[in-house]
Amino acid sequence: MKYNPAHRLIIACCISLSLLSGCGYKAGSLILDDYRTIAIPVFRNETYQEDIESYLTDAVIDQFQRDGSLIVSDKKDADLLLKGRITGWRRTGERFAGDEYREVVEYQMEITMAFDLLDQKTGDYIFKDVKISGKNTYFVNPNIPASKKRSIPLEREQQTVIISKDIYESEKSSMWRAAERISRQILQKVVERW
């Protein structure tokens, strides 16, 4: 039989595939073999920032629905219960402009939370007090009228609601993006195995 370099390549590929298939590595869920449904009640808000629990709970539910590994259902019908509490909300001035750099032009928002995952059949916790956070930055238009500039805080950190509509919309959008980052982390912790 005549030597053919293509045969050598085919044999090497077959050996590689057989070695890879036998190494025991498996991407998939740690828990999905035993569970099919999950309940996600509204998270408890331990901060003074209103509506943050709605943003975060909705983002987590959306993430699980998009993934489809677990079906989001009512608490009474669910195999798993995901309980969360929002432990922190912080907005910090990141960039400044204007006279003496007193006008905030960019903020960073950070949301921190903890969650538990409970097996409702046995009453045992699968995860308890897992801490995660999500950050996002957003810009503020420095050319807003002077009357609205007064509503922008001069200190680097505070927790009051901003009055300007432009700033308010930027902040809500940023809160949603931070919530999405957190929701991806929760989904990964619950359904992925690496």
Secondary structure, DSSP 8 states (H G I E B T S, - for coil): ----HHHHHHHHHHHHHHHHHTS----B-SSTTT--EEE----EE-SS-TTHHHHHHHHHHHHHHHH-SSEE--GGG-SEEEEEEEEEEEEEEEEEESGGG-EEEEEEEEEEEEEEEEETTT--EEEEEEEEEEEEEEE--TTS-HHHHTTS-SSSEE------HHHHHHHHHHHHHHHHHHHHHHHHHHH-B-
